[in-house]
Amino acid sequence: MVFGFSQVVIDIEPLVAMIRGSAVLRGFTHTYMGATLIGLGSVIIGRPIYQFLLGHFRPDPRSPLLNRLFSDRKISWSAAITGAFVGTYSHDQGLSARYRKGRLASIR
């Protein structure tokens, strides 16, 4: 869950750039320094949010798959840290570097 949270947070900057009509969509958040800061923030903010939501989610008792997936309602710190940093570091880092160097005219 923290993995997905970090993916959404890292794409707030391009969303704001699109709304403003900026020519550059991927900036600081799509660099390794930006990904590191977003990863830290995702662990600190995202883990408690999703821990709270998991505590209030009750899967359908007739669904063995959901019951198995949600049997452990704790997000460990190691899972949150791994999810956040894999999520941010794997998110378009190479593409944004090529884009900043002008090799790509547009991102499709």
N, CA, C and O atoms as a GROMACS GRO file, in nm:
protein
  432
    1MET      N    1   0.081  -0.119   0.000
    1MET     CA    2   0.000   0.000   0.000
    1MET      C    3   0.086   0.126   0.000
    1MET      O    4   0.052   0.226  -0.064
    2VAL      N    5   0.196   0.122   0.071
    2VAL     CA    6   0.287   0.236   0.072
    2VAL      C    7   0.353   0.252  -0.065
    2VAL      O    8   0.384   0.364  -0.106
    3PHE      N    9   0.375   0.141  -0.135
    3PHE     CA   10   0.428   0.145  -0.271
    3PHE      C   11   0.337   0.230  -0.360
    3PHE      O   12   0.383   0.322  -0.427
    4GLY      N   13   0.208   0.199  -0.359
    4GLY     CA   14   0.112   0.275  -0.440
    4GLY      C   15   0.103   0.421  -0.398
    4GLY      O   16   0.091   0.510  -0.482
    5PHE      N   17   0.107   0.444  -0.268
    5PHE     CA   18   0.103   0.581  -0.216
    5PHE      C   19   0.220   0.662  -0.270
    5PHE      O   20   0.203   0.776  -0.312
    6SER      N   21   0.340   0.603  -0.269
    6SER     CA   22   0.458   0.675  -0.317
    6SER      C   23   0.448   0.703  -0.467
    6SER      O   24   0.496   0.806  -0.514
    7GLN      N   25   0.387   0.611  -0.543
    7GLN     CA   26   0.369   0.632  -0.686
    7GLN      C   27   0.277   0.752  -0.714
    7GLN      O   28   0.302   0.831  -0.805
    8VAL      N   29   0.172   0.762  -0.636
    8VAL     CA   30   0.078   0.873  -0.654
    8VAL      C   31   0.144   1.005  -0.614
    8VAL      O   32   0.131   1.105  -0.684
    9VAL      N   33   0.213   1.006  -0.501
    9VAL     CA   34   0.276   1.129  -0.453
    9VAL      C   35   0.380   1.180  -0.552
    9VAL      O   36   0.390   1.301  -0.575
   10ILE      N   37   0.459   1.090  -0.611
   10ILE     CA   38   0.564   1.133  -0.702
   10ILE      C   39   0.506   1.196  -0.830
   10ILE      O   40   0.573   1.275  -0.896
   11ASP      N   41   0.382   1.161  -0.863
   11ASP     CA   42   0.320   1.218  -0.984
   11ASP      C   43   0.235   1.340  -0.958
   11ASP      O   44   0.164   1.385  -1.048
   12ILE      N   45   0.240   1.396  -0.839
   12ILE     CA   46   0.168   1.522  -0.814
   12ILE      C   47   0.235   1.636  -0.890
   12ILE      O   48   0.167   1.723  -0.943
   13GLU      N   49   0.368   1.636  -0.895
   13GLU     CA   50   0.440   1.743  -0.967
   13GLU      C   51   0.403   1.747  -1.116
   13GLU      O   52   0.374   1.855  -1.166
   14PRO      N   53   0.403   1.634  -1.189
   14PRO     CA   54   0.360   1.640  -1.329
   14PRO      C   55   0.215   1.684  -1.344
   14PRO      O   56   0.181   1.752  -1.441
   15LEU      N   57   0.128   1.645  -1.251
   15LEU     CA   58  -0.012   1.688  -1.257
   15LEU      C   59  -0.022   1.840  -1.246
   15LEU      O   60  -0.094   1.903  -1.322
   16VAL      N   61   0.050   1.896  -1.151
   16VAL     CA   62   0.049   2.042  -1.135
   16VAL      C   63   0.107   2.109  -1.259
   16VAL      O   64   0.057   2.212  -1.303
   17ALA      N   65   0.212   2.050  -1.317
   17ALA     CA   66   0.272   2.106  -1.438
   17ALA      C   67   0.174   2.103  -1.555
   17ALA      O   68   0.168   2.198  -1.633
   18MET      N   69   0.096   1.995  -1.568
   18MET     CA   70  -0.004   1.988  -1.675
   18MET      C   71  -0.113   2.092  -1.655
   18MET      O   72  -0.156   2.155  -1.751
   19ILE      N   73  -0.157   2.108  -1.531
   19ILE     CA   74  -0.262   2.207  -1.504
   19ILE      C   75  -0.213   2.347  -1.536
   19ILE      O   76  -0.288   2.429  -1.590
   20ARG      N   77  -0.087   2.375  -1.504
   20ARG     CA   78  -0.029   2.507  -1.532
   20ARG      C   79   0.010   2.525  -1.678
   20ARG      O   80   0.033   2.638  -1.722
   21GLY      N   81   0.017   2.416  -1.756
   21GLY     CA   82   0.057   2.425  -1.895
   21GLY      C   83   0.207   2.434  -1.913
   21GLY      O   84   0.254   2.487  -2.014
   22SER      N   85   0.282   2.383  -1.818
   22SER     CA   86   0.428   2.388  -1.824
   22SER      C   87   0.481   2.294  -1.932
   22SER      O   88   0.423   2.188  -1.957
   23ALA      N   89   0.591   2.332  -1.995
   23ALA     CA   90   0.653   2.249  -2.098
   23ALA      C   91   0.726   2.129  -2.037
   23ALA      O   92   0.736   2.024  -2.101
   24VAL      N   93   0.777   2.144  -1.916
   24VAL     CA   94   0.849   2.035  -1.849
   24VAL      C   95   0.756   1.972  -1.746
   24VAL      O   96   0.712   2.038  -1.652
   25LEU      N   97   0.727   1.844  -1.766
   25LEU     CA   98   0.635   1.776  -1.675
   25LEU      C   99   0.706   1.713  -1.557
   25LEU      O  100   0.657   1.718  -1.444
   26ARG      N  101   0.821   1.655  -1.582
   26ARG     CA  102   0.892   1.582  -1.477
   26ARG      C  103   1.015   1.660  -1.435
   26ARG      O  104   1.108   1.680  -1.514
   27GLY      N  105   1.014   1.705  -1.313
   27GLY     CA  106   1.125   1.784  -1.262
   27GLY      C  107   1.191   1.718  -1.144
   27GLY      O  108   1.233   1.602  -1.152
   28PHE      N  109   1.200   1.791  -1.034
   28PHE     CA  110   1.275   1.747  -0.917
   28PHE      C  111   1.225   1.615  -0.858
   28PHE      O  112   1.306   1.532  -0.816
   29THR      N  113   1.094   1.594  -0.855
   29THR     CA  114   1.044   1.470  -0.794
   29THR      C  115   1.084   1.346  -0.871
   29THR      O  116   1.081   1.236  -0.816
   30HIS      N  117   1.122   1.360  -0.996
   30HIS     CA  118   1.164   1.246  -1.077
   30HIS      C  119   1.316   1.235  -1.085
   30HIS      O  120   1.369   1.176  -1.180
   31THR      N  121   1.385   1.290  -0.987
   31THR     CA  122   1.529   1.270  -0.974
   31THR      C  123   1.551   1.178  -0.854
   31THR      O  124   1.458   1.154  -0.776
   32TYR      N  125   1.673   1.128  -0.839
   32TYR     CA  126   1.699   1.039  -0.725
   32TYR      C  127   1.688   1.112  -0.592
   32TYR      O  128   1.643   1.052  -0.494
   33MET      N  129   1.727   1.238  -0.586
   33MET     CA  130   1.712   1.315  -0.462
   33MET      C  131   1.564   1.336  -0.430
   33MET      O  132   1.522   1.318  -0.316
   34GLY      N  133   1.487   1.372  -0.530
   34GLY     CA  134   1.344   1.390  -0.509
   34GLY      C  135   1.276   1.260  -0.471
   34GLY      O  136   1.189   1.258  -0.384
   35ALA      N  137   1.316   1.150  -0.535
   35ALA     CA  138   1.260   1.018  -0.503
   35ALA      C  139   1.293   0.979  -0.360
   35ALA      O  140   1.212   0.917  -0.291
   36THR      N  141   1.413   1.014  -0.314
   36THR     CA  142   1.452   0.983  -0.176
   36THR      C  143   1.365   1.059  -0.077
   36THR      O  144   1.317   1.002   0.021
   37LEU      N  145   1.345   1.187  -0.102
   37LEU     CA  146   1.262   1.268  -0.012
   37LEU      C  147   1.117   1.220  -0.013
   37LEU      O  148   1.053   1.214   0.092
   38ILE      N  149   1.065   1.187  -0.130
   38ILE     CA  150   0.927   1.137  -0.138
   38ILE      C  151   0.917   1.000  -0.072
   38ILE      O  152   0.816   0.970  -0.008
   39GLY      N  153   1.020   0.917  -0.086
   39GLY     CA  154   1.020   0.787  -0.020
   39GLY      C  155   1.013   0.802   0.132
   39GLY      O  156   0.936   0.732   0.198
   40LEU      N  157   1.094   0.892   0.186
   40LEU     CA  158   1.090   0.918   0.331
   40LEU      C  159   0.953   0.967   0.375
   40LEU      O  160   0.898   0.921   0.475
   41GLY      N  161   0.901   1.061   0.300
   41GLY     CA  162   0.768   1.114   0.333
   41GLY      C  163   0.659   1.008   0.322
   41GLY      O  164   0.566   1.007   0.402
   42SER      N  165   0.671   0.921   0.224
   42SER     CA  166   0.572   0.814   0.206
   42SER      C  167   0.573   0.717   0.323
   42SER      O  168   0.468   0.668   0.365
   43VAL      N  169   0.692   0.688   0.375
   43VAL     CA  170   0.701   0.600   0.492
   43VAL      C  171   0.640   0.668   0.613
   43VAL      O  172   0.561   0.608   0.686
   44ILE      N  173   0.677   0.793   0.636
   44ILE     CA  174   0.634   0.864   0.756
   44ILE      C  175   0.484   0.895   0.753
   44ILE      O  176   0.417   0.885   0.856
   45ILE      N  177   0.431   0.931   0.637
   45ILE     CA  178   0.290   0.969   0.626
   45ILE      C  179   0.202   0.852   0.580
   45ILE      O  180   0.095   0.830   0.635
   46GLY      N  181   0.248   0.778   0.480
   46GLY     CA  182   0.167   0.673   0.419
   46GLY      C  183   0.142   0.554   0.508
   46GLY      O  184   0.030   0.501   0.511
   47ARG      N  185   0.243   0.509   0.581
   47ARG     CA  186   0.226   0.390   0.665
   47ARG      C  187   0.116   0.410   0.770
   47ARG      O  188   0.029   0.324   0.781
   48PRO      N  189   0.116   0.519   0.847
   48PRO     CA  190   0.007   0.536   0.944
   48PRO      C  191  -0.131   0.547   0.880
   48PRO      O  192  -0.229   0.497   0.935
   49ILE      N  193  -0.139   0.612   0.764
   49ILE     CA  194  -0.268   0.625   0.696
   49ILE      C  195  -0.322   0.487   0.659
   49ILE      O  196  -0.437   0.454   0.689
   50TYR      N  197  -0.238   0.407   0.593
   50TYR     CA  198  -0.284   0.276   0.549
   50TYR      C  199  -0.297   0.176   0.664
   50TYR      O  200  -0.376   0.083   0.655
   51GLN      N  201  -0.221   0.195   0.768
   51GLN     CA  202  -0.239   0.111   0.887
   51GLN      C  203  -0.377   0.137   0.946
   51GLN      O  204  -0.446   0.043   0.985
   52PHE      N  205  -0.417   0.262   0.952
   52PHE     CA  206  -0.551   0.298   1.001
   52PHE      C  207  -0.659   0.238   0.912
   52PHE      O  208  -0.756   0.180   0.961
   53LEU      N  209  -0.643   0.254   0.779
   53LEU     CA  210  -0.744   0.202   0.686
   53LEU      C  211  -0.754   0.050   0.693
   53LEU      O  212  -0.864  -0.005   0.687
   54LEU      N  213  -0.640  -0.019   0.706
   54LEU     CA  214  -0.644  -0.165   0.718
   54LEU      C  215  -0.716  -0.209   0.844
   54LEU      O  216  -0.784  -0.312   0.845
   55GLY      N  217  -0.703  -0.133   0.950
   55GLY     CA  218  -0.772  -0.166   1.074
   55GLY      C  219  -0.923  -0.155   1.064
   55GLY      O  220  -0.996  -0.217   1.141
   56HIS      N  221  -0.971  -0.076   0.968
   56HIS     CA  222  -1.114  -0.056   0.950
   56HIS      C  223  -1.171  -0.131   0.831
   56HIS      O  224  -1.292  -0.124   0.806
   57PHE      N  225  -1.088  -0.202   0.756
   57PHE     CA  226  -1.134  -0.278   0.639
   57PHE      C  227  -1.171  -0.419   0.681
   57PHE      O  228  -1.093  -0.488   0.746
   58ARG      N  229  -1.288  -0.460   0.645
   58ARG     CA  230  -1.333  -0.597   0.674
   58ARG      C  231  -1.364  -0.666   0.541
   58ARG      O  232  -1.462  -0.632   0.475
   59PRO      N  233  -1.281  -0.764   0.502
   59PRO     CA  234  -1.308  -0.834   0.376
   59PRO      C  235  -1.433  -0.921   0.387
   59PRO      O  236  -1.477  -0.957   0.496
   60ASP      N  237  -1.487  -0.954   0.273
   60ASP     CA  238  -1.603  -1.041   0.266
   60ASP      C  239  -1.568  -1.177   0.328
   60ASP      O  240  -1.474  -1.241   0.284
   61PRO      N  241  -1.642  -1.221   0.430
   61PRO     CA  242  -1.608  -1.348   0.494
   61PRO      C  243  -1.620  -1.469   0.402
   61PRO      O  244  -1.565  -1.575   0.432
   62ARG      N  245  -1.690  -1.454   0.290
   62ARG     CA  246  -1.705  -1.565   0.196
   62ARG      C  247  -1.590  -1.572   0.096
   62ARG      O  248  -1.586  -1.664   0.014
   63SER      N  249  -1.496  -1.477   0.102
   63SER     CA  250  -1.385  -1.474   0.007
   63SER      C  251  -1.257  -1.524   0.075
   63SER      O  252  -1.194  -1.451   0.150
   64PRO      N  253  -1.220  -1.649   0.048
   64PRO     CA  254  -1.099  -1.701   0.112
   64PRO      C  255  -0.972  -1.626   0.071
   64PRO      O  256  -0.880  -1.611   0.151
   65LEU      N  257  -0.968  -1.578  -0.054
   65LEU     CA  258  -0.849  -1.506  -0.101
   65LEU      C  259  -0.833  -1.375  -0.024
   65LEU      O  260  -0.724  -1.346   0.027
   66LEU      N  261  -0.938  -1.296  -0.015
   66LEU     CA  262  -0.929  -1.169   0.057
   66LEU      C  263  -0.900  -1.191   0.205
   66LEU      O  264  -0.822  -1.116   0.265
   67ASN      N  265  -0.960  -1.292   0.263
   67ASN     CA  266  -0.933  -1.320   0.404
   67ASN      C  267  -0.788  -1.358   0.425
   67ASN      O  268  -0.728  -1.321   0.526
   68ARG      N  269  -0.732  -1.431   0.332
   68ARG     CA  270  -0.590  -1.468   0.345
   68ARG      C  271  -0.500  -1.347   0.324
   68ARG      O  272  -0.403  -1.328   0.399
   69LEU      N  273  -0.531  -1.264   0.224
   69LEU     CA  274  -0.449  -1.146   0.196
   69LEU      C  275  -0.451  -1.047   0.312
   69LEU      O  276  -0.350  -0.984   0.341
   70PHE      N  277  -0.565  -1.033   0.376
   70PHE     CA  278  -0.579  -0.933   0.481
   70PHE      C  279  -0.581  -0.994   0.620
   70PHE      O  280  -0.631  -0.933   0.714
   71SER      N  281  -0.526  -1.114   0.635
   71SER     CA  282  -0.524  -1.177   0.767
   71SER      C  283  -0.431  -1.103   0.863
   71SER      O  284  -0.461  -1.092   0.982
   72ASP      N  285  -0.320  -1.052   0.812
   72ASP     CA  286  -0.228  -0.975   0.895
   72ASP      C  287  -0.255  -0.828   0.870
   72ASP      O  288  -0.228  -0.777   0.761
   73ARG      N  289  -0.307  -0.759   0.968
   73ARG     CA  290  -0.348  -0.620   0.952
   73ARG      C  291  -0.241  -0.520   0.994
   73ARG      O  292  -0.271  -0.406   1.026
   74LYS      N  293  -0.118  -0.563   0.993
   74LYS     CA  294  -0.007  -0.475   1.030
   74LYS      C  295   0.084  -0.454   0.909
   74LYS      O  296   0.115  -0.549   0.837
   75ILE      N  297   0.124  -0.331   0.889
   75ILE     CA  298   0.225  -0.299   0.788
   75ILE      C  299   0.355  -0.278   0.864
   75ILE      O  300   0.368  -0.182   0.940
   76SER      N  301   0.450  -0.368   0.845
   76SER     CA  302   0.576  -0.356   0.917
   76SER      C  303   0.656  -0.237   0.863
   76SER      O  304   0.636  -0.193   0.750
   77TRP      N  305   0.744  -0.187   0.946
   77TRP     CA  306   0.829  -0.076   0.901
   77TRP      C  307   0.915  -0.119   0.784
   77TRP      O  308   0.936  -0.041   0.691
   78SER      N  309   0.965  -0.241   0.786
   78SER     CA  310   1.050  -0.287   0.675
   78SER      C  311   0.970  -0.296   0.545
   78SER      O  312   1.022  -0.262   0.439
   79ALA      N  313   0.844  -0.342   0.552
   79ALA     CA  314   0.760  -0.347   0.433
   79ALA      C  315   0.729  -0.206   0.382
   79ALA      O  316   0.730  -0.182   0.261
   80ALA      N  317   0.703  -0.113   0.474
   80ALA     CA  318   0.673   0.025   0.435
   80ALA      C  319   0.794   0.091   0.370
   80ALA      O  320   0.781   0.159   0.268
   81ILE      N  321   0.912   0.072   0.429
   81ILE     CA  322   1.034   0.132   0.374
   81ILE      C  323   1.066   0.072   0.238
   81ILE      O  324   1.099   0.144   0.145
   82THR      N  325   1.058  -0.060   0.228
   82THR     CA  326   1.086  -0.126   0.100
   82THR      C  327   0.988  -0.080  -0.007
   82THR      O  328   1.028  -0.045  -0.118
   83GLY      N  329   0.860  -0.080   0.025
   83GLY     CA  330   0.758  -0.038  -0.071
   83GLY      C  331   0.776   0.105  -0.116
   83GLY      O  332   0.763   0.135  -0.235
   84ALA      N  333   0.804   0.195  -0.023
   84ALA     CA  334   0.819   0.336  -0.057
   84ALA      C  335   0.938   0.359  -0.148
   84ALA      O  336   0.928   0.432  -0.247
   85PHE      N  337   1.051   0.298  -0.115
   85PHE     CA  338   1.171   0.327  -0.194
   85PHE      C  339   1.175   0.250  -0.326
   85PHE      O  340   1.228   0.302  -0.424
   86VAL      N  341   1.121   0.131  -0.331
   86VAL     CA  342   1.109   0.062  -0.460
   86VAL      C  343   1.012   0.140  -0.548
   86VAL      O  344   1.035   0.155  -0.668
   87GLY      N  345   0.905   0.189  -0.488
   87GLY     CA  346   0.807   0.267  -0.563
   87GLY      C  347   0.863   0.395  -0.621
   87GLY      O  348   0.835   0.429  -0.736
   88THR      N  349   0.942   0.467  -0.542
   88THR     CA  350   0.994   0.595  -0.592
   88THR      C  351   1.114   0.576  -0.685
   88THR      O  352   1.125   0.644  -0.787
   89TYR      N  353   1.206   0.486  -0.650
   89TYR     CA  354   1.326   0.470  -0.732
   89TYR      C  355   1.296   0.403  -0.866
   89TYR      O  356   1.369   0.426  -0.963
   90SER      N  357   1.192   0.324  -0.874
   90SER     CA  358   1.161   0.257  -1.000
   90SER      C  359   1.071   0.341  -1.089
   90SER      O  360   1.040   0.300  -1.201
   91HIS      N  361   1.030   0.455  -1.044
   91HIS     CA  362   0.929   0.535  -1.114
   91HIS      C  363   0.992   0.631  -1.215
   91HIS      O  364   1.029   0.743  -1.179
   92ASP      N  365   1.006   0.589  -1.338
   92ASP     CA  366   1.046   0.675  -1.450
   92ASP      C  367   1.179   0.746  -1.433
   92ASP      O  368   1.199   0.850  -1.496
   93GLN      N  369   1.272   0.697  -1.353
   93GLN     CA  370   1.398   0.769  -1.334
   93GLN      C  371   1.475   0.782  -1.465
   93GLN      O  372   1.523   0.891  -1.496
   94GLY      N  373   1.489   0.675  -1.541
   94GLY     CA  374   1.563   0.681  -1.666
   94GLY      C  375   1.494   0.767  -1.770
   94GLY      O  376   1.561   0.841  -1.843
   95LEU      N  377   1.362   0.758  -1.778
   95LEU     CA  378   1.287   0.836  -1.875
   95LEU      C  379   1.302   0.985  -1.850
   95LEU      O  380   1.319   1.062  -1.944
   96SER      N  381   1.295   1.026  -1.725
   96SER     CA  382   1.304   1.169  -1.695
   96SER      C  383   1.444   1.222  -1.724
   96SER      O  384   1.459   1.338  -1.764
   97ALA      N  385   1.547   1.140  -1.705
   97ALA     CA  386   1.683   1.185  -1.736
   97ALA      C  387   1.697   1.209  -1.885
   97ALA      O  388   1.756   1.309  -1.926
   98ARG      N  389   1.643   1.120  -1.968
   98ARG     CA  390   1.649   1.139  -2.114
   98ARG      C  391   1.566   1.260  -2.154
   98ARG      O  392   1.606   1.336  -2.243
   99TYR      N  393   1.452   1.280  -2.089
   99TYR     CA  394   1.365   1.392  -2.122
   99TYR      C  395   1.434   1.525  -2.092
   99TYR      O  396   1.426   1.618  -2.172
  100ARG      N  397   1.501   1.534  -1.978
  100ARG     CA  398   1.569   1.657  -1.943
  100ARG      C  399   1.682   1.688  -2.037
  100ARG      O  400   1.713   1.805  -2.058
  101LYS      N  401   1.744   1.587  -2.096
  101LYS     CA  402   1.853   1.611  -2.191
  101LYS      C  403   1.801   1.645  -2.329
  101LYS      O  404   1.880   1.671  -2.420
  102GLY      N  405   1.670   1.645  -2.348
  102GLY     CA  406   1.613   1.687  -2.475
  102GLY      C  407   1.604   1.577  -2.579
  102GLY      O  408   1.576   1.605  -2.695
  103ARG      N  409   1.625   1.453  -2.540
  103ARG     CA  410   1.617   1.344  -2.636
  103ARG      C  411   1.476   1.305  -2.670
  103ARG      O  412   1.451   1.247  -2.776
  104LEU      N  413   1.382   1.337  -2.583
  104LEU     CA  414   1.243   1.307  -2.609
  104LEU      C  415   1.166   1.437  -2.624
  104LEU      O  416   1.173   1.526  -2.539
  105ALA      N  417   1.093   1.447  -2.733
  105ALA     CA  418   1.018   1.569  -2.756
  105ALA      C  419   0.890   1.571  -2.673
  105ALA      O  420   0.844   1.677  -2.629
  106SER      N  421   0.833   1.455  -2.653
  106SER     CA  422   0.713   1.448  -2.571
  106SER      C  423   0.706   1.313  -2.503
  106SER      O  424   0.769   1.217  -2.546
  107ILE      N  425   0.629   1.308  -2.398
  107ILE     CA  426   0.611   1.182  -2.325
  107ILE      C  427   0.472   1.132  -2.356
  107ILE      O  428   0.373   1.202  -2.334
  108ARG      N  429   0.465   1.013  -2.408
  108ARG     CA  430   0.334   0.957  -2.448
  108ARG      C  431   0.284   0.865  -2.343
  108ARG      O  432   0.176   0.808  -2.358
   0.00000   0.00000   0.00000
